[in-house]
Structure formats: C-alpha cells, structure tokens
Amino acid sequence: MAAQYGISGSTAKGITASVEQAVADGGLAPGDALPPVRRLADDLGVSAGTVATAYKELRQRGIVVTRGRGGTVVAQAPAVGARRPPRAPQGVRDLAGGHPDSALLPVLRPPARVDPVGGSHRAVPRLAGLEELAREWFARDGVPDDRVTFAHGALDCMARLLSVELKPGDTVAVEDPGFHHLLDLVPALGFRMAPVAVDDEGIRPEALRTALRAGARALVCSPRGQNPVGGRFTAARREALLDVLDGFPDVLVVEDDHNAEVAGAAPHSLTTGGLARWAQVRTVSKHLSIDLRWAALACDATTLARHEGRMLLTSGWVSHVLQETVERTLTDPAALRVVGRAERAYTERREALLRELARHGITAHGASGMNVWVPVRDEAAVVNGLRSRGWWVAAGARFRIATPTAVRITTSALEATDAVRLAADFSAVLDESEATYGG
C-alpha cells in the first residue's frame, strides 16, 4: 500500500518529507486520499503514533486536510510547490478568474520622479495624505477610523492578523463557500477551519453560533461582494450576527471589504456594532488596479498594536512609491469617474446574467460583487460542457468545504448580450447532463 501512495520513511519527519515531495512532484494530487494511519504504520513498520505525528505536521503546514470519515486527503491548494490557477484553454471566453474588467480600471498616476531614500521609512511608515484618505474612506461607511494602518494586500494583512492572534491548531471560522485563497491560507498557517454557511445576506447566524461554540477564536467574513456567492449583509442580518457575537467577546472579527467601491451594495458592517476585537481590511485591486498590492486596515487598539509589531519586524512598511501612486490615483477626478462607471456596469452585468439564467429556470446567486454562483449536480460536467461551447467557468470545489457543488461565473466583463447566449448554453449543458439545481 505504501508503494502505491509513494510514501516512505521510518520517522515522522521522514514520512512528512516523503508526502510533501510526492505532492510537489504530482504523485499525490489535490483530493487524493492518504492511507489510514494504522494501515500506513503497518506498511512502513512504524508505530501508529509516528504516522499520526507526521499527518499532524502535514495538516499544520497546509499540505493535507482531514475530512472526518473521509479521512486525510491532499489539500486543494497544498502549501508546497508553485501552484497557479489553471489557464483558460485557447479560444474560449474566460469567466473563471474573478478579476475586474480591465476596460473599467483607471489609468494609474505614479510619481514622475522617485528620489533616493536615505535610511529607512520605519519611523514614518505611512504617507500622511494617504492615511487621511483611508480614514475618510472608512468613516464614510461608519467604520471607526481612530486607528488605521497599511499592509501589502488583503491576504498579507489577514495572514499577519491571524498569526499574531492565534496559535497553531486554533480554529478560524470561515465562509463556506468562501474565497479560495483564504481557504488555502488558513491551513497553511497551521490553523483549523470551521465552515460557516452563507446565503444572499452573507454568513448565517446559526451557522456562526455553531462554529463559535465549537471553539473558533477568529472569524473572517465579507460584508458585501462575498466571493463566490455574492452575499451582502443587510441591516437585519448585521443585527442578528452581532447578537451572536455578543456572547463571544474575545473572538477576533476580521471583515474583508475588498469590493467596497464596486460591490453594488450598501455597507452594513459588523465593525460599527461595538465589538471588542475587530478589523476591517480594504483594498484597491478591484477598482484601481490588480497590481496595486496595498490594503488599508481599521481595527481596535490591541489588534493594531499586534499587527504593527509584526509588520515592524518583517517588511517594516509598504513602499512609499506604491503609497504615492495610490494617493495620486485616489485623488484624480478622471480615475474616480471610471470607478463610478465600473460599479454601475458590474451591477448591470451581474443582474443581466441572473435574469437570463432565471428565464431558463436556473437558480443562481449574486446579490453583490462581480461573480454569480450557480448550484449544479456535477461540476465537471458543467465546466466541460460550457468549455465545448466556448465558455470557461470555475468549478466550485476550490471554494467549498462542506456545501453542495456549484460553479462560479465572473460577470465583470460579460455584456448583457453575451449573458443571453451564456444562459442558453448553460441550459443546454444542464439538459445534456440531466443535472438539478438549487438543492
């Protein structure tokens, strides 16, 4: 059996290295099951405790995940090697990436001159003008702006927040379905995930209560433009979630409001509800440029101190050249007009596809943001069927933990006329595969 899996080793360290190498080489693919602990122990002539220790190390490093009775399997995006998302096949329309429409991104305004830097920016890590813009950005939507800092993008920020707050083996409550890079990041940091079901109004209160009662010490969620389902908090849902969180004051609540400017939904943030431990992260990659790896963070005093302390010890600060580019673009009237057009266009395109799918009797979700989530019975059949008709959509497996199968369609660049054809093709594919929807 060990030979079948390509696993060897006489110590926990050796078994761990063998599995990691097999994953890196492709001998073990995402979703492949590892042998049960006792079976592998017998095959290798070691104790079950040795194998269990190896599997624990692999879980903490994000290479494998445990699925209860489903056993231990290779993670969908194991934290080893240089994995990249699959490229769209040549000749098909790419609706799988989750990216903004490049035609609706403004021209950036980098500084014309960059003078040499003498020494370090650690003493003054943030440009005063950009910090003030960030405060105004949060305050506009009612998010407390007393404490604001910067990071290198949303995932960089969340990785730092979780790393300084939790210890290996702790549990993070995450959206399910959720942002696939976050679902890859959390186990790679050595944390467990507690899936929290979502609907068109975001995370569901009872699902959150279950995760927190089970011991989750942090929650990461999206108040609007949720990826991939497109949920957005309503005022009523916000109040219901705050009622749940009121019983768990020590839990760190991290909101990822990455779609703040183009989500097409009103803000109903949990951060305005008097939480003791909270943070909201905002980025500009969806409305200014995917190449601007900059994030603004508003948070409570303890979270700020922990984030700043770790930031000081690592990268120290976000490039001032990058900061100046963000500031100049955010204050450019022409750029702001483009952002306004983008929000309207994304809303129109998303709603157009939802209407066309509904005309064919297909249930889909997308209350905000730039994606539409369509429940299906067989993800592979739908992805391959649409590919044969010239469309490339994302299988839902990368976004799911315990929720049913689906596909994600990015609508940011999908014109209304294209939505008509895509919906018709989708319906035809479903007829061919005899799939069912919505359940």
Buried (B, 14 or more C-beta within 10 A) or exposed (E): EBEEBBBBBEEBEBBBBBBBBBBBEEBBEBEEBBBBBEBBBBBBEBEBEBBBBBBBBBBBBBBBBBEEEEEBBBBBBBBBBEBEEEEBEEEBBBBBBBBBBEEBBBEBBEEEEEEEEEEEBEEEBBBEBBBBBBBEBBBEBEBBBEBBBBBBBBBBBBBBBBBBBBEEEBBBBBBBBBBBBBBBBBBBBBBBBBBBBBBBBBBBBEBBBBBBEEEBBBBBBBBBBBBBBBBBBBEEBBBBBBEBBEEBEEBBBBBBBBBBBBBBBEBBBBBBBEBEBBBBBBBBBBBBBBEBBBBBBBBBEEBBEBBBEBBEEEBEBBBBEBBBBBBBBBEBEEBBEBBEBBBEBBBBBBBBBBBBBEEBEBBBBBBBBBBBBBBBBBBEBBBEBBBEBEBBBBBBBBBBBEBEBBBBBBBBBBEEEBBBBBBBBBBBBBEEBEBEBEE
